[in-house]
Amino acid sequence: MKNVELIFVPQTSKGHLIPILEFAKRLVDHDNRILITVVFVKSPFDSFANAYIESVKASKPDRFKFIDVPLIVDHHRQSFEDHVIDLVETHLPLLKNVVTDISSSKSSLNSTTFTGFVFDLLFVPLVDVAHEFKIPSYIFLTANAGFLSLLFHLTTRHGETRDIPEFKRSNPDELISGFINPVPPNVLPSDLFDKDNGYPAYMMIAQKFKAAKGIMVNTFEELEPYAISNFSNGRNPPVYSIGPVLDINCRPHTESDLAQHKKVMKWLDEQPQSSVIFLCFGSFGRFLAPQVKEIALGLEQSGYRFLWSLCVQSSSPPQLSQNDALGGVCYNEDMFPEGFTERIQGKGMMIDGWAPQVEILAHEAIGAFVSHCGWNSILESLWFGVPMVTWPMYAEQKMNAFKMVKELRLAVELRLDYEQLNIDNVVTANEMEKAVKQVMDDCNEVRKKVKEMAKIARKAIVNGGSSFLSIQRFIEDMIG
């Protein structure tokens, strides 16, 4: 039979690039007819992305091909709505040229059939390119089924009125079909409350999702059964739950990362089993100095050991550079309570910025995870059976925290509606202490449920598991 080829268009940040290409690797493992071409918007400043791409090339050289597209606009440092506008204006013509070139070369050889595009969430405006070439478009969603429910809800909500149905903080809780409980406005993405820019950008994204031939979601049926069952109503494209898609073998790639990795692992090896609280808030999770002090006090008051990956926001952000998208600065001892660093010797460790999160969560010394609730971090935490404390920062993370606490009962609530870098919205030391003690309590039901979900997650991706079968169904639908 002929080979079939999919064109993947990923976003290059770590949280998007790893899941979508790990999914691509699963596809070629499932079916030896599948070939992958990756249209890669390459940034010379992104050392991780470039190193990761090289590792994928080396692992499956006969099944993957990469086409570099020059970076015209750095989407890492744009607002969501600016990203959408610039993407359409700059990369849409580039992608058209790439597809035209590929199509011309393939038509002469006639050895491979194009079966579709697979777009990352942030590249869904390019669905129009697929339609022009009469090639099916699929979307890979790095978020969860709850977020997809929100997008479908927006198209329904928007259709009920000719005017833009503005979101307001004072609105009653939203009834969203993929959620068991009504969703409070204060956990919705902040951009939805921006009637002029953010809301139209979200609506455009939602409409492109509706126009796709299929949507792959990085979740598994047993984790979000209610949301997934609500997609089977005949009004949406087919939804395939294909997760958890993780790279649990990801390794450091720079000299400084290797040194940090060795230091962290040595310290963890010296700690008792399930005794350490790990705190990490993602690539853009930064705190002002008053918040740093409260976290430090709360950790000290809890009495538990801790490993804290910390990046601080300067009070007056400097001119942005290529490596400093949000004006982050290294912490210093003046940010902590007096005598803090001396008192925590042996019981606490600070990490300046980057942390080998997967390997830390896999370590037997880790007892809990205080997280920004990015969906990849949630899946990693569940995979290793580590209970979470929710501290969302931006984007859809507040909805993720709401789902984990209120819908699934798989996390302990610290905050659900935190506003990053708001000096008037500080999590206090007492709040921190209470949440840490709660999650570390051996009698807490969350700890038991997370351990059970870890076993279910591992079963979902093996032969006969729910996600394994969902990938098979996607392949059959795509090729058939």
Beta strands, then each sheet from edge to edge (+ up, - down):
strand 1: 3-9
strand 2: 34-42
strand 3: 64-70
strand 4: 112-120
strand 5: 137-141
strand 6: 214-217
strand 7: 239-241
strand 8: 276-280
strand 9: 305-310
strand 10: 312-313
strand 11: 328-329
strand 12: 348-352
strand 13: 366-371
strand 14: 388-390
strand 15: 411-413
sheet 1: 3+ 2+ 1+ 4+ 5+ 6+ 7+
sheet 2: 12+ 9+ 8+ 13+ 14+ 15+
sheet 3: 10+ 11-
end
